[in-house]
Amino acid sequence: MERALLQVRELLESTVAIHRDRSLQEQLIEVVENDYEVVLDTAQRLIESATESIDIVHARLRGSDETPGRTERGLIYRAIPGVSVRVLASPALLDEEFVREQMSMDRPMAVRVAKVPPLQALIVDGRSALVVAESAVGRRASVIRVPEVLHTLHTLFESVWVNAVPAGERIVFGDWDRAALARQILGALQAGVTDDVAARELAVSVRTYRRYVADIMALLGANSRFQAGVRAAELGLLPPPVDGGGRGSPPATS
């Protein structure tokens, strides 16, 4: 992921250097004024022009003061019916109200959440992309139509998307009646507590505890307890560590 993001940034810079001819540069790279409203206007124009697909990467940039969720909630509904829309959000920027709206629709937009490096990208029909990323000269916003950069962005998006957690499952997990218990179980798994000890701490049977663990794994789309822990950490679901003087789950016994 980190390497892929660096590759995108390097491509952005090298492409600008290569296409120095003004007429060609205007065709392949459109530098956007670094103003949030201008960026939104550009995003709206691209979204309204989409005929096949829209892929969005929504992760916070350093020093960004945009309103979380505004892009999805305000502009994405401008896409024409039938356009496939996928939104990949970082945990901090996941708009849960937007996800609930989508879950109630006949044709919901696909929303997944993953730990994504700081990057804002809007890829339209695989032919153009609005990218806001840090570069050597500061934050740069550009509309890109360079095939090499589009290919890299597409590869980056797909590699994260296939392993990201569907946002609907995260909502179910967050609203689960046993949410507090689930966090305790995640904490026990994180600390390596045995099932017997964890079940006793939670005042449930070992069989019930293991069923809860299986439920959590299913909600996180994990095939193992280790993978469940990794995904929980990526989504910020793990409880904060307890100070030495505080009460926490006992360590696993050998």
C-alpha positions as CSV (number, residue, x, y, z in Angstrom):
1,M,0.0,0.0,0.0
2,E,2.6,2.5,1.0
3,R,4.7,1.6,-2.0
4,A,1.7,1.9,-4.3
5,L,0.9,5.3,-3.0
6,L,4.5,6.5,-3.4
7,Q,4.3,5.2,-7.0
8,V,1.2,7.3,-7.6
9,R,2.9,10.4,-6.3
10,E,6.1,9.7,-8.3
11,L,4.0,9.2,-11.4
12,L,2.1,12.5,-10.9
13,E,5.4,14.4,-10.6
14,S,7.2,12.6,-13.4
15,T,4.2,12.9,-15.7
16,V,4.1,16.6,-15.2
17,A,7.8,16.9,-16.0
18,I,7.5,14.7,-19.1
19,H,4.5,16.5,-20.7
20,R,5.9,19.9,-20.7
21,D,4.3,20.8,-24.0
22,R,1.4,23.1,-22.9
23,S,-1.2,21.7,-25.3
24,L,-0.5,18.1,-24.5
25,Q,-0.3,18.8,-20.8
26,E,-3.8,20.5,-20.9
27,Q,-5.1,17.3,-22.5
28,L,-3.6,14.9,-20.0
29,I,-3.2,16.9,-16.8
30,E,-5.5,19.6,-15.6
31,V,-4.1,21.3,-12.5
32,V,-7.0,22.2,-10.1
33,E,-6.8,25.2,-7.8
34,N,-6.1,24.0,-4.3
35,D,-9.4,25.2,-2.9
36,Y,-11.9,22.8,-1.5
37,E,-14.9,24.4,-3.3
38,V,-13.0,24.3,-6.6
39,V,-12.1,20.6,-6.0
40,L,-15.7,19.8,-5.3
41,D,-16.9,21.6,-8.5
42,T,-14.4,19.5,-10.4
43,A,-15.5,16.3,-8.7
44,Q,-19.1,17.2,-9.5
45,R,-18.3,17.7,-13.2
46,L,-16.6,14.3,-13.4
47,I,-19.3,12.5,-11.5
48,E,-22.0,13.9,-13.8
49,S,-20.0,12.8,-16.8
50,A,-19.6,9.1,-15.7
51,T,-21.4,6.5,-17.8
52,E,-20.0,3.3,-16.4
53,S,-18.2,3.4,-13.1
54,I,-17.1,5.7,-10.3
55,D,-14.5,4.6,-7.8
56,I,-13.7,6.8,-4.8
57,V,-10.8,6.7,-2.3
58,H,-11.7,8.8,0.7
59,A,-8.9,9.1,3.3
60,R,-7.8,12.2,5.3
61,L,-4.9,14.3,4.1
62,R,-2.6,16.0,6.5
63,G,-4.0,19.4,7.4
64,S,-7.2,18.8,5.6
65,D,-10.2,20.7,6.9
66,E,-12.9,19.4,4.6
67,T,-16.2,18.3,6.0
68,P,-16.2,14.4,6.3
69,G,-18.7,12.7,4.1
70,R,-19.6,15.8,2.1
71,T,-18.3,14.3,-1.2
72,E,-20.3,11.1,-0.8
73,R,-23.5,12.7,0.6
74,G,-23.5,15.8,-1.5
75,L,-22.1,14.8,-4.9
76,I,-22.3,11.1,-5.5
77,Y,-26.1,11.2,-5.9
78,R,-25.5,13.2,-9.0
79,A,-24.3,10.1,-10.9
80,I,-26.7,9.0,-13.5
81,P,-28.7,5.8,-12.8
82,G,-26.9,2.6,-13.7
83,V,-23.4,3.9,-13.0
84,S,-21.5,1.5,-10.7
85,V,-20.3,3.4,-7.6
86,R,-17.7,2.1,-5.1
87,V,-16.5,4.1,-2.1
88,L,-13.4,3.0,-0.2
89,A,-13.2,5.0,3.0
90,S,-10.7,5.1,5.9
91,P,-12.3,4.3,9.3
92,A,-12.1,7.9,10.5
93,L,-14.0,9.1,7.4
94,L,-16.7,6.4,7.2
95,D,-20.1,8.2,7.1
96,E,-22.3,5.7,8.9
97,E,-25.5,7.6,8.2
98,F,-24.6,7.5,4.5
99,V,-24.1,3.7,4.7
100,R,-27.5,3.3,6.4
101,E,-29.1,5.3,3.6
102,Q,-27.5,3.0,1.1
103,M,-28.5,-0.2,2.9
104,S,-32.2,0.9,2.6
105,M,-32.0,1.4,-1.2
106,D,-32.9,-1.1,-3.9
107,R,-29.5,-0.5,-5.7
108,P,-27.1,0.6,-3.0
109,M,-23.7,2.0,-3.7
110,A,-20.9,-0.4,-2.5
111,V,-19.0,1.0,0.5
112,R,-16.1,-0.6,2.1
113,V,-13.7,0.5,4.9
114,A,-10.0,-0.1,5.2
115,K,-6.9,1.5,6.5
116,V,-5.9,3.7,3.6
117,P,-2.9,6.0,3.3
118,P,-3.8,9.7,3.0
119,L,-5.2,10.1,-0.5
120,Q,-8.3,11.5,-2.1
121,A,-9.1,10.0,-5.5
122,L,-12.1,9.9,-7.8
123,I,-11.7,7.5,-10.8
124,V,-14.4,7.9,-13.5
125,D,-14.9,5.2,-16.2
126,G,-11.3,4.2,-15.9
127,R,-10.5,7.1,-18.3
128,S,-10.0,10.1,-15.9
129,A,-9.3,10.7,-12.3
130,L,-9.3,13.6,-9.8
131,V,-6.4,13.0,-7.4
132,V,-5.6,15.1,-4.3
133,A,-2.3,13.9,-2.9
134,E,0.8,15.2,-1.2
135,S,3.8,15.8,-3.5
136,A,7.2,17.4,-3.2
137,V,5.7,20.8,-3.7
138,G,2.8,20.3,-1.3
139,R,-0.7,19.2,-1.7
140,R,-1.6,18.9,-5.4
141,A,-5.1,18.5,-7.0
142,S,-5.2,17.4,-10.6
143,V,-7.4,15.8,-13.1
144,I,-5.4,13.0,-14.6
145,R,-5.9,11.3,-18.0
146,V,-2.5,9.7,-18.3
147,P,-2.9,5.9,-18.8
148,E,0.1,4.9,-16.6
149,V,-1.2,6.9,-13.7
150,L,-4.8,5.6,-14.2
151,H,-3.5,2.0,-14.3
152,T,-1.6,2.5,-11.0
153,L,-4.6,4.1,-9.3
154,H,-6.9,1.2,-10.5
155,T,-4.4,-1.4,-9.2
156,L,-4.1,0.4,-5.9
157,F,-7.9,0.6,-5.5
158,E,-8.5,-3.0,-6.4
159,S,-5.8,-4.4,-4.2
160,V,-7.3,-2.6,-1.2
161,W,-11.0,-3.2,-2.2
162,V,-10.7,-7.0,-2.2
163,N,-9.5,-7.1,1.4
164,A,-11.6,-4.2,2.7
165,V,-14.6,-4.8,5.1
166,P,-18.0,-4.1,3.7
167,A,-19.3,-1.1,5.6
168,G,-22.7,-2.7,6.2
169,E,-21.0,-5.4,8.2
170,R,-19.2,-2.8,10.3
171,I,-22.5,-1.0,10.9
172,V,-24.1,-4.2,12.1
173,F,-21.1,-4.8,14.3
174,G,-21.2,-1.3,15.7
175,D,-24.9,-1.5,16.4
176,W,-24.9,-5.1,17.7
177,D,-26.7,-5.5,21.0
178,R,-23.6,-7.1,22.4
179,A,-21.2,-4.4,21.1
180,A,-19.6,-3.9,24.5
181,L,-19.2,-7.6,24.9
182,A,-17.7,-7.9,21.4
183,R,-15.1,-5.3,22.3
184,Q,-14.2,-7.2,25.4
185,I,-13.8,-10.4,23.3
186,L,-11.6,-8.5,20.8
187,G,-9.5,-7.3,23.7
188,A,-9.1,-10.9,25.0
189,L,-8.1,-12.1,21.5
190,Q,-5.6,-9.3,21.3
191,A,-4.1,-10.2,24.6
192,G,-3.9,-13.9,23.8
193,V,-6.2,-14.9,26.6
194,T,-7.3,-18.6,26.5
195,D,-11.0,-19.4,25.8
196,D,-11.5,-20.8,29.3
197,V,-10.1,-17.7,31.0
198,A,-11.9,-15.3,28.8
199,A,-15.2,-17.1,29.1
200,R,-14.8,-17.0,32.9
201,E,-14.0,-13.3,32.9
202,L,-17.1,-12.6,30.8
203,A,-19.3,-14.9,32.9
204,V,-20.4,-17.1,29.9
205,S,-19.8,-20.7,28.9
206,V,-16.8,-21.6,26.8
207,R,-19.2,-22.8,24.1
208,T,-21.0,-19.5,24.1
209,Y,-17.7,-17.6,24.1
210,R,-16.5,-19.5,21.0
211,R,-19.9,-18.8,19.3
212,Y,-19.4,-15.1,20.0
213,V,-15.9,-15.3,18.5
214,A,-17.2,-17.0,15.4
215,D,-19.9,-14.3,15.1
216,I,-17.3,-11.6,15.3
217,M,-15.1,-13.3,12.7
218,A,-18.1,-13.6,10.3
219,L,-18.9,-9.9,10.7
220,L,-15.3,-8.9,10.0
221,G,-15.1,-11.3,7.1
222,A,-12.1,-13.1,8.7
223,N,-11.1,-16.7,8.2
224,S,-9.0,-16.9,11.4
225,R,-8.8,-15.2,14.8
226,F,-5.5,-13.6,13.7
227,Q,-7.1,-12.2,10.7
228,A,-10.0,-10.9,12.8
229,G,-7.5,-9.2,15.1
230,V,-5.8,-7.5,12.1
231,R,-9.1,-6.3,10.6
232,A,-10.3,-5.1,14.0
233,A,-7.1,-3.1,14.4
234,E,-7.4,-1.6,10.9
235,L,-11.0,-0.5,11.7
236,G,-10.1,0.9,15.1
237,L,-12.3,-1.6,16.9
238,L,-9.8,-2.8,19.5
239,P,-10.1,-1.4,23.0
240,P,-7.3,0.9,24.1
241,P,-4.5,-0.7,26.1
242,V,-4.9,-0.7,29.8
243,D,-2.3,0.9,32.0
244,G,-0.3,-1.4,34.3
245,G,-2.2,-0.2,37.3
246,G,-5.6,-0.7,35.6
247,R,-7.8,-3.8,35.4
248,G,-7.5,-5.7,32.1
249,S,-7.8,-9.2,30.8
250,P,-5.2,-11.5,32.3
251,P,-2.4,-12.7,30.1
252,A,-2.5,-16.1,28.5
253,T,-1.1,-19.0,30.5
254,S,1.5,-21.3,29.0
